[in-house]
Amino acid sequence: GLSKTQMDEVTRAALKNANDLGVGGSAVTPHVLKFIAEATKESSVRANLALAENNASVAAQLAVELAS
């Protein structure tokens, strides 16, 4: 996995790259995610999927609690 420091560095590089290329608006997020995935050999993609799964689980638990 990536450390927080490594992820911060790659994210800064991705944002700088987007800025340097003139990427703006709604194109920034997909550009940054692609840059990060390529720069980290896809390990960030696995981490993001795990986070999304966890968020969905928490949201489902919250929905059940709110419904009762």
DSSP file (Angstrom, degrees, kcal/mol; ACC not computed):
  #  RESIDUE AA STRUCTURE BP1 BP2  ACC     N-H-->O    O-->H-N    N-H-->O    O-->H-N    TCO  KAPPA ALPHA  PHI   PSI    X-CA   Y-CA   Z-CA
    1    1 A G              0   0    0      0, 0.0     2,-0.4     0, 0.0    43,-0.1   0.000 360.0 360.0 360.0 174.3    0.0    0.0    0.0
    2    2 A L        -     0   0    0     41,-0.1     2,-0.1     4,-0.0    38,-0.0  -0.799 360.0-127.4-102.4 141.8    0.9    3.6   -0.1
    3    3 A S     >  -     0   0    0     -2,-0.4     4,-2.6     1,-0.1     5,-0.2  -0.405  29.6-108.9 -77.1 164.3    1.7    5.8    2.9
    4    4 A K  H  > S+     0   0    0      1,-0.2     4,-2.7     2,-0.2     5,-0.2   0.903 121.4  52.6 -59.6 -41.1   -0.1    9.0    3.4
    5    5 A T  H  > S+     0   0    0      2,-0.2     4,-2.3     1,-0.2    -1,-0.2   0.923 109.8  47.5 -61.8 -45.0    3.0   10.9    2.5
    6    6 A Q  H  > S+     0   0    0      2,-0.2     4,-2.4     1,-0.2     5,-0.2   0.921 113.2  48.3 -62.3 -43.7    3.4    9.0   -0.8
    7    7 A M  H  X S+     0   0    0     -4,-2.6     4,-2.5     1,-0.2    -2,-0.2   0.903 110.7  51.3 -65.1 -40.5   -0.3    9.5   -1.7
    8    8 A D  H  X S+     0   0    0     -4,-2.7     4,-2.5    -5,-0.2    -1,-0.2   0.913 110.9  48.9 -61.1 -42.7    0.0   13.3   -0.9
    9    9 A E  H  X S+     0   0    0     -4,-2.3     4,-2.2     2,-0.2    -2,-0.2   0.919 113.0  46.0 -64.2 -44.4    3.1   13.5   -3.2
   10   10 A V  H  X S+     0   0    0     -4,-2.4     4,-2.5     2,-0.2    -1,-0.2   0.891 112.2  51.7 -66.8 -38.9    1.4   11.7   -6.0
   11   11 A T  H  X S+     0   0    0     -4,-2.5     4,-2.5     2,-0.2     5,-0.2   0.923 109.7  49.0 -64.2 -43.9   -1.7   13.8   -5.6
   12   12 A R  H  X S+     0   0    0     -4,-2.5     4,-2.4     1,-0.2    -2,-0.2   0.917 112.2  48.8 -60.4 -42.7    0.2   17.0   -5.7
   13   13 A A  H  X S+     0   0    0     -4,-2.2     4,-2.5     1,-0.2    -2,-0.2   0.892 110.7  51.0 -63.8 -39.4    2.1   15.8   -8.9
   14   14 A A  H  X S+     0   0    0     -4,-2.5     4,-2.4     2,-0.2    -2,-0.2   0.911 111.4  46.9 -65.1 -42.8   -1.3   14.8  -10.5
   15   15 A L  H  X S+     0   0    0     -4,-2.5     4,-2.4     2,-0.2    -2,-0.2   0.891 112.8  49.4 -66.9 -39.2   -2.8   18.3   -9.8
   16   16 A K  H  X S+     0   0    0     -4,-2.4     4,-3.1    -5,-0.2    -2,-0.2   0.915 110.6  50.9 -64.3 -42.3    0.3   20.0  -11.1
   17   17 A N  H  X S+     0   0    0     -4,-2.5     4,-2.0     2,-0.2     6,-0.2   0.919 110.0  49.3 -61.3 -44.3    0.2   17.9  -14.2
   18   18 A A  H  X>S+     0   0    0     -4,-2.4     5,-2.8     2,-0.2     4,-0.5   0.926 113.8  46.4 -60.4 -44.7   -3.5   18.7  -14.8
   19   19 A N  H ><5S+     0   0    0     -4,-2.4     3,-1.2     1,-0.2    -2,-0.2   0.926 110.7  52.0 -63.4 -45.7   -2.7   22.4  -14.3
   20   20 A D  H 3<5S+     0   0    0     -4,-3.1    -1,-0.2     1,-0.3    -2,-0.2   0.845 112.9  45.7 -59.8 -34.7    0.3   22.3  -16.6
   21   21 A L  H 3<5S-     0   0    0     -4,-2.0    -1,-0.3    -5,-0.2    -2,-0.2   0.489 115.0-115.8 -88.3  -3.4   -1.8   20.6  -19.3
   22   22 A G  T <<5 +     0   0    0     -3,-1.2     2,-0.3    -4,-0.5    -3,-0.2   0.721  55.7 162.4  76.6  20.9   -4.6   23.1  -18.9
   23   23 A V      < +     0   0    0     -5,-2.8     2,-0.3    -6,-0.2    -1,-0.3  -0.597  14.8 161.8 -74.1 131.0   -7.1   20.4  -17.7
   24   24 A G    >   +     0   0    0     -2,-0.3     3,-1.7     4,-0.0     4,-0.1  -0.865  29.4  12.3-143.5 176.0  -10.0   22.1  -15.9
   25   25 A G  G >  S-     0   0    0     -2,-0.3     3,-1.6     1,-0.3     4,-0.4  -0.199 122.5  -7.9  59.1-138.9  -13.5   21.8  -14.7
   26   26 A S  G 3  S+     0   0    0      1,-0.3    -1,-0.3     2,-0.1     3,-0.1   0.587 127.9  68.9 -70.5  -8.9  -15.1   18.4  -14.6
   27   27 A A  G <> S+     0   0    0     -3,-1.7     4,-1.8     1,-0.2    -1,-0.3   0.632  81.8  77.1 -82.0 -13.5  -12.1   16.9  -16.4
   28   28 A V  H <> S+     0   0    0     -3,-1.6     4,-3.0     2,-0.2     5,-0.2   0.951  90.6  49.9 -64.3 -50.6   -9.8   17.4  -13.5
   29   29 A T  H  > S+     0   0    0     -4,-0.4     4,-2.8     1,-0.2     5,-0.2   0.936 113.0  44.1 -59.3 -51.3  -11.0   14.5  -11.3
   30   30 A P  H  > S+     0   0    0      0, 0.0     4,-2.3     0, 0.0    -1,-0.2   0.899 115.3  50.5 -61.1 -36.5  -10.8   11.8  -14.0
   31   31 A H  H  X S+     0   0    0     -4,-1.8     4,-2.6     2,-0.2    -2,-0.2   0.942 112.5  45.8 -63.2 -47.1   -7.4   13.1  -15.1
   32   32 A V  H  X S+     0   0    0     -4,-3.0     4,-2.8     1,-0.2     5,-0.2   0.920 112.8  49.7 -63.7 -44.8   -6.1   13.1  -11.5
   33   33 A L  H  X S+     0   0    0     -4,-2.8     4,-2.5    -5,-0.2    -1,-0.2   0.903 112.6  47.4 -62.6 -40.8   -7.4    9.6  -10.8
   34   34 A K  H  X S+     0   0    0     -4,-2.3     4,-2.5    -5,-0.2     5,-0.2   0.924 112.3  49.8 -65.0 -44.0   -5.9    8.2  -14.0
   35   35 A F  H  X S+     0   0    0     -4,-2.6     4,-2.7     1,-0.2    -2,-0.2   0.934 113.0  46.6 -59.0 -47.3   -2.5    9.9  -13.3
   36   36 A I  H  X S+     0   0    0     -4,-2.8     4,-2.0     2,-0.2     8,-0.2   0.916 111.5  51.1 -63.6 -44.2   -2.5    8.5   -9.7
   37   37 A A  H  <>S+     0   0    0     -4,-2.5     5,-3.0     1,-0.2     6,-0.2   0.920 114.7  43.2 -59.7 -44.1   -3.4    5.0  -10.9
   38   38 A E  H ><5S+     0   0    0     -4,-2.5     3,-1.0     1,-0.2    -2,-0.2   0.907 114.6  49.4 -68.5 -41.1   -0.6    5.0  -13.5
   39   39 A A  H 3<5S+     0   0    0     -4,-2.7    -1,-0.2     1,-0.2    -2,-0.2   0.780 116.3  42.0 -70.0 -26.6    1.9    6.5  -11.1
   40   40 A T  T ><5S-     0   0    0     -4,-2.0     3,-1.8    -5,-0.2    -1,-0.2   0.226 111.7-113.7-106.2  13.7    1.1    4.0   -8.3
   41   41 A K  T < 5S-     0   0    0     -3,-1.0    -3,-0.2     1,-0.3    -4,-0.1   0.881  71.8 -60.6  55.2  40.7    0.9    0.9  -10.5
   42   42 A E  T >><S+     0   0    0     -5,-3.0     4,-1.5    -6,-0.2     3,-0.5   0.369 108.9 119.0  74.1  -3.5   -2.8    0.6   -9.8
   43   43 A S  H <> S+     0   0    0     -3,-1.8     4,-1.7     1,-0.2   -41,-0.1   0.846  74.3  55.8 -64.4 -29.5   -2.3    0.2   -6.0
   44   44 A S  H 3> S+     0   0    0     -8,-0.2     4,-2.7     2,-0.2    -1,-0.2   0.832 101.3  58.0 -68.8 -30.8   -4.4    3.3   -5.4
   45   45 A V  H <> S+     0   0    0     -3,-0.5     4,-2.4     2,-0.2    -2,-0.2   0.930 106.1  48.2 -64.3 -44.4   -7.3    1.8   -7.4
   46   46 A R  H  X S+     0   0    0     -4,-1.5     4,-2.1     1,-0.2    -1,-0.2   0.909 112.6  49.1 -61.4 -41.5   -7.4   -1.1   -5.0
   47   47 A A  H  X S+     0   0    0     -4,-1.7     4,-2.2     1,-0.2    -2,-0.2   0.913 110.9  49.4 -64.8 -42.3   -7.4    1.3   -2.0
   48   48 A N  H  X S+     0   0    0     -4,-2.7     4,-2.5     2,-0.2    -2,-0.2   0.883 110.1  51.1 -65.2 -38.2  -10.1    3.4   -3.5
   49   49 A L  H  X S+     0   0    0     -4,-2.4     4,-2.4     2,-0.2    -1,-0.2   0.909 109.8  49.6 -64.8 -41.6  -12.3    0.4   -4.2
   50   50 A A  H  X S+     0   0    0     -4,-2.1     4,-2.2     2,-0.2    -2,-0.2   0.904 111.7  49.1 -63.0 -40.9  -11.9   -0.8   -0.6
   51   51 A L  H  X S+     0   0    0     -4,-2.2     4,-2.7     2,-0.2    -2,-0.2   0.916 110.5  50.2 -64.3 -43.5  -12.8    2.7    0.6
   52   52 A A  H  X S+     0   0    0     -4,-2.5     4,-2.3     2,-0.2    -2,-0.2   0.901 110.4  50.1 -62.2 -41.5  -15.9    2.7   -1.6
   53   53 A E  H  X S+     0   0    0     -4,-2.4     4,-2.0     2,-0.2    -1,-0.2   0.917 111.7  48.0 -62.8 -43.3  -17.0   -0.7   -0.3
   54   54 A N  H  X S+     0   0    0     -4,-2.2     4,-2.5     1,-0.2    -2,-0.2   0.920 110.8  51.1 -63.4 -43.7  -16.6    0.4    3.3
   55   55 A N  H  X S+     0   0    0     -4,-2.7     4,-2.5     1,-0.2    -1,-0.2   0.891 109.5  50.7 -61.5 -39.8  -18.5    3.7    2.6
   56   56 A A  H  X S+     0   0    0     -4,-2.3     4,-2.3     2,-0.2    -1,-0.2   0.895 110.1  50.1 -64.7 -39.9  -21.4    1.7    1.0
   57   57 A S  H  X S+     0   0    0     -4,-2.0     4,-2.3     2,-0.2    -2,-0.2   0.926 112.0  46.7 -63.9 -45.4  -21.5   -0.6    4.1
   58   58 A V  H  X S+     0   0    0     -4,-2.5     4,-2.5     1,-0.2    -2,-0.2   0.909 111.9  51.5 -63.3 -42.1  -21.6    2.3    6.5
   59   59 A A  H  X S+     0   0    0     -4,-2.5     4,-2.4     1,-0.2    -1,-0.2   0.898 109.8  49.5 -62.4 -40.8  -24.3    4.0    4.4
   60   60 A A  H  X S+     0   0    0     -4,-2.3     4,-2.1     2,-0.2    -1,-0.2   0.913 111.2  48.9 -65.0 -42.8  -26.4    0.8    4.4
   61   61 A Q  H  X S+     0   0    0     -4,-2.3     4,-2.2     1,-0.2    -2,-0.2   0.906 111.9  49.3 -62.9 -41.2  -26.1    0.5    8.2
   62   62 A L  H  X S+     0   0    0     -4,-2.5     4,-2.7     2,-0.2    -2,-0.2   0.903 109.0  52.4 -64.4 -41.9  -27.0    4.1    8.6
   63   63 A A  H  X S+     0   0    0     -4,-2.4     4,-1.9     2,-0.2    -1,-0.2   0.900 109.2  49.8 -61.4 -41.5  -30.1    3.7    6.4
   64   64 A V  H  X S+     0   0    0     -4,-2.1     4,-1.0     2,-0.2    -1,-0.2   0.925 112.2  47.9 -62.9 -44.6  -31.2    0.7    8.4
   65   65 A E  H >< S+     0   0    0     -4,-2.2     3,-0.5     1,-0.2    -2,-0.2   0.911 112.8  47.8 -62.8 -43.1  -30.8    2.7   11.7
   66   66 A L  H 3< S+     0   0    0     -4,-2.7    -1,-0.2     1,-0.2    -2,-0.2   0.823 108.8  55.0 -68.4 -30.9  -32.7    5.7   10.3
   67   67 A A  H 3<        0   0    0     -4,-1.9    -1,-0.2     1,-0.2    -2,-0.2   0.708 360.0 360.0 -75.9 -19.9  -35.5    3.5    8.9
   68   68 A S    <<        0   0    0     -4,-1.0    -1,-0.2    -3,-0.5    -2,-0.2   0.470 360.0 360.0 -94.2 360.0  -36.2    1.9   12.4
